[in-house]
Amino acid sequence: MINYLYQEQNWQTQLSQLITDPHELLDILQLPPEQLLSGAILASAEFKLRVPRAFVAKMQKGNPLDPLLLQVLPHHLELEEHTGFVTDPLGEEAANQLAGVLHKYKSRFLLTLTGACAVHCRYCFRRHFPYQENLPKNEDWLPIKNYLLQHPEINEVILSGGDPLTLSNRKLAVWIERLESLEQIKILRIHSRVPIVIPERIDEELTYLLKNSRLRVILVVHANHAAELDDTTCTKLSTLIQAQVLVLNQSVLLKGVNDSAEVLVELSQRLFEAGVLPYYLHVLDKVKGAHHFDLSANVTNQIYTDLLANLPGYLVPKLVREIAGEKNKTPLYGAVTF
């Protein structure tokens, strides 16, 4: 019998002690309160600041342009309106078949098990998603199961959110056992930022659960900058790799954060040191509130050209964007236009 409670206390305590006050965040980083304009408080009211203290500890004190800080600090520019930047940039409302279900791709199926995240990334494409209307309850398993049985082409389930690794190991085990009961399901993919911002989440119980599933398990983490990958984080990721979990990384190309080939080369190399393969480099989803992170097609092309010239092919993430209604991610080769 696995003792789920004991090992979870540490990471769950971290989840319960997130920084949610922008003034506290600036104080910890020894930044003047003037760094926080009044509009940023309004931005935080609309999409609340949430960041683990362990992630803040990786930030450089006294640096208002720290690339990790820029990803989480509310900004008054989020309140601006920009043509083409909308609340549902990926058309997920149309793909929301049942509570918790997003079916966008033929063989793959998303389950949004929770709306909770350990960190609120300011560029999040689901920052306006109506989670409370879509969280599956226990009684929703039967219609979800029937939906899967009616679509035998689905062989992979992606746990998404929110962030599925904010759930307890016990709740994850319940959903994994349900999916394992369906012979058609062969692959379980988990998309999570939690191992990057709270690496202690990769505990003994989670490792055991994933290692012993009959499903082929893939964990896709989300790091945008090498500074997010300290030794503790890399060691924890390696633990899962040793347990035969395939660990991939996806990043988002963000102005001011990782908008240079040099930064992205360092990220890919640091990931590889931990045994993690770069998977996707997304151009920004045009979600309302994130325009200030956007880059032009010309700048994006130059960054990616330089990245190709400085890395072996196996360390170059695929440059992609997701287009609402399309049946796959769209690779961006050559001239990027969007």
C-alpha positions in Angstrom: 0.0 0.0 0.0 1.4 3.4 -1.0 1.2 6.2 1.6 0.0 9.0 -0.6 -0.3 11.6 2.2 3.1 11.5 3.7 5.2 12.3 0.6 2.7 14.9 -0.7 2.9 17.2 2.3 6.0 19.0 1.1 4.8 19.9 -2.4 1.3 20.5 -1.3 2.5 22.9 1.4 4.3 24.7 -1.4 1.1 24.9 -3.3 -0.7 26.3 -0.3 2.0 29.0 0.2 2.1 30.6 -3.3 2.8 34.2 -3.6 -0.3 36.0 -4.8 0.4 39.6 -3.8 2.5 41.6 -6.4 3.9 43.8 -3.6 5.2 40.8 -1.7 6.9 39.5 -4.9 8.6 42.8 -5.5 9.7 43.0 -1.8 11.3 39.6 -1.9 13.1 40.5 -5.1 14.3 43.8 -3.6 12.5 45.8 -6.3 11.0 49.2 -5.7 7.2 49.3 -5.5 7.2 51.9 -8.3 8.1 48.9 -10.5 4.4 47.9 -10.1 2.2 50.4 -11.9 -1.4 50.7 -10.8 -2.5 49.0 -14.0 -0.6 45.9 -12.9 -2.8 45.6 -9.8 -5.9 45.7 -12.0 -4.3 43.1 -14.3 -3.7 40.8 -11.2 -7.3 41.3 -10.2 -8.4 40.0 -13.7 -5.8 37.1 -13.8 -4.4 36.6 -10.4 -0.7 36.4 -9.6 0.3 32.9 -8.6 3.9 31.8 -8.3 5.7 29.3 -6.0 8.4 30.6 -3.7 10.8 28.0 -5.0 10.5 29.5 -8.5 10.9 33.0 -7.2 14.1 31.8 -5.5 15.6 31.2 -9.0 15.0 34.9 -10.0 17.8 37.5 -9.8 17.2 40.0 -7.0 17.2 43.6 -8.0 16.6 42.8 -11.7 13.2 44.1 -13.0 14.0 42.4 -16.4 14.7 38.9 -15.0 13.3 36.5 -17.6 11.5 34.4 -15.0 9.9 37.4 -13.3 8.6 38.7 -16.6 6.7 35.5 -17.1 4.7 35.9 -13.9 4.5 39.6 -12.9 1.2 41.2 -13.8 1.7 44.1 -16.3 -0.5 47.1 -17.1 -0.1 46.2 -20.8 -2.3 43.2 -20.3 -5.3 45.6 -20.1 -4.8 46.9 -23.6 -7.0 45.8 -26.4 -5.3 44.6 -29.6 -6.9 43.4 -32.9 -6.7 39.7 -33.2 -6.0 39.0 -29.6 -9.0 37.2 -28.2 -10.2 35.2 -25.2 -10.3 31.8 -27.1 -7.4 32.0 -29.6 -7.4 28.2 -30.2 -11.1 27.8 -30.7 -11.4 25.4 -27.8 -15.0 26.2 -27.1 -15.9 24.4 -30.3 -13.7 21.4 -29.3 -15.2 21.1 -25.8 -17.4 18.0 -26.4 -18.1 17.1 -22.7 -17.2 18.3 -19.3 -13.4 18.1 -19.1 -13.1 16.9 -22.8 -11.3 18.7 -25.6 -11.1 16.7 -28.8 -9.1 18.6 -31.4 -7.0 15.9 -33.0 -8.0 12.6 -34.6 -6.0 10.1 -32.4 -5.6 12.3 -29.3 -8.0 13.5 -26.7 -7.5 16.1 -23.9 -8.8 15.8 -20.4 -8.8 19.0 -18.4 -9.1 17.5 -14.9 -8.5 20.7 -13.0 -8.4 24.5 -13.5 -5.7 24.9 -10.8 -2.2 25.9 -11.7 0.9 26.2 -9.5 1.9 29.3 -11.5 -0.1 31.8 -13.6 2.0 32.5 -16.7 0.9 35.9 -18.1 0.9 34.6 -21.7 -1.3 31.5 -20.9 -3.7 30.7 -23.8 -6.3 29.4 -21.3 -6.2 32.4 -19.0 -9.9 33.1 -19.9 -11.0 29.4 -20.1 -14.3 28.7 -18.2 -12.9 25.9 -16.0 -15.6 25.8 -13.5 -18.1 24.8 -16.2 -15.8 22.1 -17.5 -14.3 20.2 -14.6 -15.3 16.5 -14.8 -16.8 14.9 -11.7 -16.7 11.2 -10.9 -20.1 10.7 -12.5 -18.8 12.2 -15.7 -16.5 9.2 -16.3 -19.3 7.1 -17.9 -20.1 9.6 -20.7 -16.3 10.2 -21.2 -15.8 6.4 -21.4 -18.7 6.1 -23.9 -17.2 9.0 -26.0 -13.9 7.2 -26.2 -15.5 3.9 -27.1 -17.4 5.7 -29.8 -14.1 7.0 -31.2 -11.9 3.9 -31.5 -9.3 5.9 -33.4 -8.3 7.6 -30.1 -5.3 5.8 -28.6 -3.7 8.6 -26.6 -5.1 10.7 -23.7 -3.5 13.9 -22.7 -4.0 15.1 -19.2 -4.0 18.9 -19.3 -5.6 21.8 -17.4 -5.0 23.9 -15.5 -2.2 21.6 -14.4 -2.9 17.9 -13.8 0.0 17.6 -11.4 -1.7 19.9 -8.9 -3.9 16.9 -8.2 -3.0 14.4 -5.5 -1.4 11.1 -6.5 -4.6 9.4 -5.3 -6.8 11.4 -7.7 -4.4 10.9 -10.6 -4.3 7.1 -9.9 -8.1 7.0 -10.2 -8.1 8.6 -13.6 -5.1 6.6 -14.8 -6.8 3.3 -13.7 -10.0 4.4 -15.6 -8.0 5.0 -18.8 -6.0 1.8 -18.4 -9.3 -0.1 -18.4 -9.9 0.8 -22.0 -7.9 -1.4 -24.3 -7.8 1.2 -27.1 -5.8 3.6 -24.9 -2.1 3.0 -25.4 -0.4 6.3 -24.4 -0.8 8.7 -21.5 0.6 12.1 -22.0 0.8 14.6 -19.1 1.4 18.3 -19.8 2.6 20.1 -16.7 4.6 23.1 -15.6 4.7 21.9 -11.9 7.9 19.9 -12.1 9.7 23.1 -13.3 8.2 25.4 -10.6 7.8 22.9 -7.8 10.3 20.0 -8.6 9.4 18.3 -5.4 6.2 17.3 -7.0 8.1 14.4 -8.6 7.9 12.3 -5.5 8.3 8.6 -4.9 4.6 7.9 -5.2 4.2 9.7 -8.5 7.2 8.0 -9.9 5.9 4.6 -8.9 2.4 5.4 -10.3 3.8 6.4 -13.7 6.4 3.6 -13.9 3.9 0.9 -13.2 1.2 2.0 -15.5 0.5 -0.3 -18.5 0.3 2.8 -20.6 3.3 4.4 -22.3 3.8 7.5 -20.3 5.1 10.8 -21.7 5.6 13.9 -19.5 5.7 17.2 -21.4 7.1 19.9 -19.2 7.2 23.6 -19.9 10.4 25.6 -19.4 11.2 28.8 -21.4 14.7 29.7 -20.0 17.7 27.7 -18.7 17.5 29.6 -15.4 14.4 27.6 -14.6 16.4 24.4 -14.6 18.5 24.3 -11.5 20.2 21.2 -10.2 17.2 20.1 -8.1 14.8 20.4 -11.0 17.1 18.4 -13.3 17.7 15.7 -10.7 14.0 15.3 -10.3 13.4 15.1 -14.0 16.1 12.5 -14.3 14.3 10.4 -11.7 11.3 10.1 -14.0 13.5 9.3 -17.0 15.1 6.5 -15.1 11.6 5.2 -14.4 11.1 4.9 -18.2 9.0 8.0 -18.5 9.7 9.9 -21.7 10.2 13.6 -20.8 9.9 16.3 -23.4 9.9 20.1 -23.1 7.8 22.7 -24.9 8.6 26.4 -24.8 6.9 29.6 -25.9 8.8 32.3 -27.8 8.4 35.4 -25.6 9.6 38.9 -26.2 12.0 39.9 -23.4 12.2 36.4 -22.0 13.9 34.1 -24.6 13.8 36.1 -27.8 17.4 35.2 -28.9 19.1 32.1 -30.3 21.7 32.3 -27.6 19.1 31.9 -24.8 17.3 29.1 -26.6 20.6 27.3 -27.3 21.4 27.4 -23.6 18.0 26.1 -22.8 18.2 23.1 -25.2 21.7 22.2 -23.9 20.5 22.4 -20.2 17.5 20.2 -21.0 19.7 17.6 -22.7 22.0 17.5 -19.7 18.9 16.4 -17.7 17.9 13.9 -20.3 15.0 16.0 -21.6 14.5 16.5 -25.3 13.3 19.8 -26.7 9.9 19.2 -28.4 8.0 22.3 -29.4 8.9 26.0 -29.6 5.5 27.7 -29.9 5.0 31.2 -31.3 2.7 33.1 -29.0 -1.0 32.2 -29.1 -2.8 35.4 -29.6 -4.7 35.5 -26.3 -6.1 38.7 -24.9 -3.7 40.2 -22.5 -0.5 38.8 -23.9 0.3 41.2 -26.9 3.4 42.6 -25.2 5.1 39.2 -25.5 4.5 39.0 -29.3 7.3 38.9 -31.8 7.2 39.8 -35.5 7.5 37.1 -38.2 10.9 38.5 -39.3 12.4 38.4 -35.8 11.0 34.9 -35.2 12.5 33.7 -38.5 15.9 35.1 -37.6 15.9 33.6 -34.2 15.0 30.2 -35.5 17.5 30.4 -38.4 20.3 31.1 -35.8 19.0 28.3 -33.6 19.3 25.8 -36.5 22.8 27.0 -37.2 24.0 26.5 -33.6 22.4 23.2 -32.5 22.4 19.6 -33.7 19.1 18.7 -35.2 18.1 16.5 -32.2 18.3 19.6 -29.9 16.2 21.9 -32.1 12.6 22.1 -31.0 10.0 22.2 -33.8 8.8 25.8 -34.4 5.0 25.6 -34.5 1.8 27.5 -34.0 -1.7 26.2 -33.2 -4.4 27.4 -35.5 -8.0 27.1 -34.4 -9.9 24.3 -36.2 -6.8 22.7 -37.6 -6.2 18.9 -37.0 -2.6 19.3 -36.0 0.0 21.9 -34.9 1.2 23.9 -37.9 5.0 23.7 -38.5 6.6 27.0 -39.4 9.3 26.4 -41.9 11.1 29.0 -44.0 9.2 32.3 -44.0 7.0 32.6 -41.0 3.8 34.5 -41.6 1.1 35.1 -39.1 
